[in-house]
Amino acid sequence: MDFLIRTKMKKEELIKHKTPFYCYDLELLSQTLDEAQAHAKKHDYHIHYAMKANTNDRILKLIQSKGFSSDCVSGNEVKKALEIGFKPNQIAFAGVGKSDEEIMIGLENEIFTFNCESVEEIEVINELAEQKGKIARIALRLNPNVDAKTHKYITTGLEENKFGINSWELDNLIEKIGSWKHIKLTGLHFHIGSQITSMTPFKNLCIRVNELNTWFSERGIRIEHLNLGGGLGIDYQNPTENPIPDFELFFGVFKQFLEPRPHQEVHFELGRSLVGNCGSLISKVLFIKKGIKTNFAILDAGMTELIRPALYQASHSIENLTSESRESEFYDVVGPICESSDCFGKKIELKETKRGDYIKIHSTGAYGEVMTSGYNLREQNPVVYINE
Ligand SMILES: *Cc1c(COP(=O)(O)O)cnc(C)c1O
């Protein structure tokens, strides 16, 4: 597979840019998108890109140009999607707490669907739609109570989580549905979590969705689309060997276990699996500090650039790009921020590392740049694109 052999940035090129900076490989992104589309199209599946993973303009434009729809979780993401060129009928709007102002943005633009997470939310959308003289298309985000077997902070499909409508609320909801004159129920929506690398949770999801789909059809409610959400994980440990997730396997599970009715469209909302591996964070070593048990490699990037390790105990593959040493050593790779959680990894094996070396933190295309902050009054440097 020739996409594995890609030009690395030359040292002369590297040192031109102020560190730390995000670097995106647009060719890898393009190949990942093509691969995802090809396998989805085989089964007539529609993919919405979950914008919250990365809202960089060039990335969004490439994704839009390849025929993806969009999945938004805020009013500003809906506006951004429209600016980039996504059509209103390609926009799904999810989120457990949509403000009235955000709902209005969706109504004014007549988006494809609001993915609704509670009866109270549907009541508010109905009222606001009445004021606007609109009919809002909605999907019910149902909590399938399926364990995604991922980190607890990125598990969303269990009854203990804040997301979705629980099954015991459905009878009540169905009784009210006829009275909401400005609501058209068109879909069922599910999203069980993120960075899911085993296919078993997706199989379990299919089984639960089939039951719920039958429940609705038995009550004479016509559902036009099933939205299975996102969550497919990437290989953070071996990003160079496995840059592109196995979309064939992923969609194959749904093909095998999901039973949509002949008229029903099947939608997905992929974020991380589309953009995760095309990004890296490039940083420079400021100091090496000898500790009691370990050496610290102190970088000029910290949790203000990449918060995933501090927030989710995530680990990214880390590489010294410029050391010419043949020896390797173990380092705790840390940032400069005044927090002990500002650590990218403990006991990381790197080529012998010294002040001024360039360090690459792999697989930071998803939930990286979008989560940067100005804590400690830090500023973010311009992004660099390669393989354009
Ligand atoms: C975050 C999110 C996604 C995307 O999740 P990934 O793990 O990045 O694929 C999809 N749908 C909803 C509702 C989300 O909140």
The ligand as a Gaussian input file, in Angstrom:
#p B3LYP/6-31G(d) Opt

LIG

0 1
 C      -18.719000      13.148000      19.139000
 C      -19.862000      12.609000      18.431000
 C      -19.682000      11.846000      17.271000
 C      -18.328000      11.483000      16.715000
 O      -17.629000      10.595000      17.503000
 P      -16.238000       9.986000      16.999000
 O      -15.842000       9.071000      18.073000
 O      -15.291000      11.113000      16.820000
 O      -16.512000       9.265000      15.709000
 C      -20.814000      11.397000      16.614000
 N      -22.052000      11.682000      17.062000
 C      -22.266000      12.409000      18.171000
 C      -23.648000      12.696000      18.601000
 C      -21.188000      12.891000      18.889000
 O      -21.393000      13.607000      20.002000

